[in-house]
Amino acid sequence: MEDRSLTRRAFLAAAGTGVAATAHVACANTARVVPGRISPNERLNIAAIGVGGMGRANIEACATENIVALCDVDDSAAAQTYRTYPDANRYRDFRIMFDKEHKNIDAVIVATPDHTHAVAAVAAMRAGKHLFCQKPLAHSVHEARYLTEVARETGVQTQMGNQGHSSEQIRRLREWVQAGAIGQVREVHAWSDRPVGGDPWSDFPIMKRPDETPAVPDTLDWDLWLGPVSYRPYHPIYCPTTWRGFYDFGTGALGDMGCHILDPAFWALDLGHPESVQATTTHYNPQVSEETFPRASIVRYQFPARGDMPPVSLTWYDGRLKPPIPRDFEPDMQLDNNGAILIGDKGTAIHGSHGAGGLRFLPLETMREYKGPPRTLRRIRQSGNAHEQDWIRACKDGEPASACFDYGGPLTEMVLLGVAAMRIKDRKLEWDADKLQFTNNDEANAFINPPYREGWSL
């Protein structure tokens, strides 16, 4: 087993209940030595790892810059991107790409499946490259903590791919909640229709491990696709689309959508680390429950008081489960397929997916009369590529991006704690963020820092 434990210094730097609570301040104000700083008028040389699907969209959002290298283990999935950028050098192994292109790359996009985020992201940051990494940042809680620490050590500019964090709505939500517009918030409910709604790659297989062992396509390097995960025979159910439903590769509906839907409450309420988490799922067949995520789940987090803010109970629902209708709802109002509700003692805030889209404050009569607090948070120029362009700006001027890893890391940790709880369903797990472990369940701790297979490490 690789020794991937954090040093005491790393724990002291990265852990503690105040990390996420102060994350926005850190992202906005921390002075850093920025590797590879270039002037705002120059173009970044960007490489991308995982260039099909969402990776292709991230690259397109960075088309103002030079796309110089593309890396993907699946030539078929990457074919469209390769055609769009014919002058970019192509690679299958990101380690070889960094060896050959080290002097030619300023920044890197990582948009691989979840299980290879961390190894690619750490390699990029260790090489001194600015980094945009898709959500969730990592596949395990330990990886998320480690990425946050490496980002601080290397001083690179980072951004997690939760696009809603660059929106105007999420800033207004934080400003209103922090100003007391809905009073003290003690209860949050968030939900998603995934894994049975949304895009095709979100319709997860709920199944045992396949027995068939078909031949690996010539266009795919299966060993590289597996990366740090224990070897298993190739099957087309895993890639290129439905890997997200398998424990070894994805993080399920909560990992897929939690960094979007829980983001507004996490920021507005300075939630930080939970003190406990408990999950209930629809799993009942052991062969299935040991391999893939459930059809539906409910995850309950408890957060302690933070300064003047009271403890918060946060409940996550997926698989088309939804919370009770809030008391402030008008008779004709309905819950969207994805969203969250923040319930305060003076009112309620409700929003849709991806940040705070569709933001509303209730009761309507009271909120119509509320003029709202001043705009105190830095705004990001709104466009279809605002999140990626905010990262590009950070790479050039040195002021950290909206969802840098000081913020995105702790948010990812919270989400992945819920994912771990699904593996130990129905049991309340007490969490010690400083020690990075559950204090009452050793079985659950096995999912915090699972081992890598030989030849892979952080």
Secondary structure, DSSP 8 states (H G I E B T S, - for coil): -------HHHHHHH-STTTTTTHHHHHHH-----TT---TTS--EEEEES-STHHHHHHHHTTTSEEEEEE-SBHHHHHHHHHH-TTSEEES-HHHHHHHHGGG-SEEEE-S-GGGHHHHHHHHHHTT-EEEE-SSS-SSHHHHHHHHHHHHHH---EEES-GGGGSHHHHHHHHHHHTTTT--EEEEEEE--TTSSSSGGGS--------------TTB-HHHHHTTS------TTTTTTGGGGBTTT--HHHHHHHHHHSHHHHHHTT--S-SEEEEEES---HHHHTTB--S-EEEEEEE--BTTB--EEEEEEETT------TT--TT----SSEEEEEESS-EEEE-STTTTT-EEESHHHHHH-------S-----STTHHHHHHHHHHHH----TT-HHHHHHHHHHHHHHHHHHHTTT--EEEETTTTEESS-HHHHTTTS----TT---
